[in-house]
Amino acid sequence: MPAQAIQYLDVRWLPPPEPFEHIMDALNSLPDTDALQVLIHREPFPLYDVLRDGGFVWQVTAFENGNFEILISRAT
C-alpha cells in the first residue's frame, strides 16, 4: 500500500545521538500508511541496519551541500 501522507523531520546539526533518537521517536508513532522524510547533515549509516531490522524501507537522496534526505516507510 503506498504511503498516504509524509511527515517531515529536520535533524540537521543536532549532536549525536539526538538525530537517531528523534528519528526513532517519529518512526514509533508513524501510522503504517505514512512515510517519514528526514533531512540530516550526514549519512546515518548505523540507522540503516535498525531500519532494515524494524521492517522499514528507505530511499536516500544526497545533495551537493552535503545534506541528505531519507524517505522512510514500512515495508509492504
Residue frames relative to the residue before (quaternion, step in Angstrom):
aa qw qx qy qz dx dy dz
M 1.0000 0.0000 0.0000 0.0000 0.00 0.00 0.00
P 0.4118 -0.7244 0.4886 0.2587 3.63 -0.71 0.95
A 0.5987 -0.5675 0.4240 0.3738 3.54 -1.18 0.55
Q 0.3373 -0.7555 0.5310 0.1829 3.57 -0.97 0.87
A 0.8002 0.0730 -0.0159 0.5950 3.58 1.09 -0.62
I 0.2555 -0.7475 0.5922 0.1589 3.53 -1.20 0.55
Q 0.1983 -0.7452 0.6272 0.1098 3.53 -0.92 1.00
Y 0.2733 -0.7852 0.5428 0.1190 3.57 -0.99 0.86
L 0.0107 -0.7855 0.6178 -0.0349 3.54 -1.06 0.87
D 0.1149 -0.7844 0.6088 0.0295 3.56 -0.72 1.11
V 0.0168 0.8159 -0.5751 0.0568 3.58 -0.45 1.22
R 0.2716 0.7820 -0.5172 0.2172 3.57 1.19 0.46
W 0.8790 0.1253 -0.1385 0.4387 3.49 -1.20 0.91
L 0.4323 0.6371 -0.5085 0.3855 3.59 1.17 0.41
P 0.4699 -0.6753 0.4770 0.3093 3.62 -0.99 0.73
P 0.5656 -0.5798 0.4491 0.3771 3.61 -1.14 0.58
P 0.6493 -0.1735 -0.7374 -0.0682 1.65 -2.06 1.37
E 0.2703 0.8239 -0.4755 0.1485 3.61 1.22 0.27
P 0.6381 0.5137 -0.3749 0.4341 3.68 0.81 -0.72
F 0.6551 0.5084 -0.3084 0.4662 3.59 0.92 -0.92
E 0.6680 0.5095 -0.3040 0.4492 3.59 0.88 -0.93
H 0.6666 0.4932 -0.3042 0.4688 3.60 0.93 -0.85
I 0.6372 0.5180 -0.3255 0.4687 3.57 1.00 -0.80
M 0.6825 0.4848 -0.2973 0.4591 3.60 0.83 -0.92
D 0.6215 0.5286 -0.3406 0.4673 3.61 1.01 -0.75
A 0.6664 0.4960 -0.3012 0.4681 3.57 0.94 -0.90
L 0.6697 0.4949 -0.3083 0.4598 3.60 0.94 -0.80
N 0.6312 0.5464 -0.3344 0.4373 3.58 1.03 -0.70
S 0.7503 0.3448 -0.2116 0.5228 3.59 1.12 -0.55
L 0.4535 0.7054 -0.4370 0.3252 3.60 1.28 0.10
P 0.4329 -0.6781 0.5191 0.2887 3.62 -0.78 0.94
D 0.6443 -0.5752 0.3500 0.3626 3.58 -1.07 0.75
T 0.7342 0.4318 -0.2383 0.4666 3.59 1.02 -0.70
D 0.6197 0.5600 -0.3396 0.4325 3.59 1.25 -0.13
A 0.2879 -0.7140 0.6053 0.2024 3.53 -1.37 0.17
L 0.2907 -0.7271 0.5954 0.1794 3.54 -1.27 0.47
Q 0.1404 -0.7718 0.6169 0.0626 3.55 -0.83 1.03
V 0.1081 -0.8160 0.5678 -0.0048 3.54 -0.53 1.26
L 0.1469 -0.7432 0.6464 0.0904 3.53 -1.06 0.85
I 0.0752 0.8031 -0.5777 0.1251 3.57 -0.66 1.17
H 0.5119 -0.6964 0.4328 0.2565 3.57 -1.13 0.69
R 0.7704 0.1556 -0.1381 0.6027 3.61 1.23 0.02
E 0.5380 -0.6198 0.4443 0.3592 3.57 -1.13 0.46
P 0.2807 -0.8058 0.5036 0.1350 3.61 -0.59 1.15
F 0.1734 -0.8449 0.4976 0.0919 3.59 0.46 1.19
P 0.6560 0.5111 -0.3474 0.4334 3.68 0.85 -0.75
L 0.5858 0.5949 -0.3666 0.4105 3.59 1.14 -0.57
Y 0.6221 0.5981 -0.3501 0.3642 3.59 0.97 -0.79
D 0.6393 0.5057 -0.3330 0.4741 3.62 0.99 -0.73
V 0.6436 0.5160 -0.3183 0.4671 3.58 1.00 -0.82
L 0.6446 0.5119 -0.3223 0.4674 3.59 0.97 -0.82
R 0.6533 0.5170 -0.3125 0.4564 3.58 0.88 -0.94
D 0.6883 0.4808 -0.2758 0.4680 3.58 0.87 -0.97
G 0.7008 0.4675 -0.2598 0.4720 3.59 1.16 -0.61
G 0.5645 -0.6389 0.3744 0.3647 3.58 1.24 0.10
F 0.5044 0.6322 -0.4294 0.4019 3.56 1.15 0.63
V 0.2020 -0.7090 0.6541 0.1692 3.52 -1.37 0.35
W 0.0802 -0.8111 0.5791 0.0161 3.57 -1.14 0.54
Q 0.1843 -0.7353 0.6419 0.1154 3.48 -1.37 0.41
V 0.1932 -0.8013 0.5624 0.0661 3.56 -0.80 1.07
T 0.0719 -0.7541 0.6516 0.0392 3.52 -1.07 0.87
A 0.1963 -0.7743 0.5941 0.0954 3.57 -0.78 1.08
F 0.2348 -0.7738 0.5767 0.1161 3.55 -0.95 0.92
E 0.6382 -0.5598 0.3784 0.3688 3.56 -1.18 0.57
N 0.6642 0.5157 -0.3071 0.4456 3.60 1.12 -0.58
G 0.6183 -0.5804 0.3293 0.4152 3.60 1.30 0.10
N 0.5632 0.5825 -0.3941 0.4338 3.58 1.24 -0.10
F 0.2337 -0.7450 0.6101 0.1349 3.52 -1.33 0.44
E 0.1788 -0.7293 0.6499 0.1170 3.51 -1.23 0.67
I 0.0592 -0.8006 0.5962 -0.0084 3.55 -0.76 1.06
L 0.1515 -0.7768 0.6084 0.0593 3.54 -0.70 1.14
I 0.0671 -0.8232 0.5622 -0.0427 3.55 -0.50 1.27
S 0.0977 0.7693 -0.6280 0.0652 3.56 -1.02 0.86
R 0.6018 -0.5478 0.4281 0.3931 3.55 -1.27 0.25
A 0.4934 -0.6372 0.5026 0.3129 3.55 -1.06 0.78
T 0.3022 -0.7642 0.5416 0.1771 3.56 -1.02 0.77
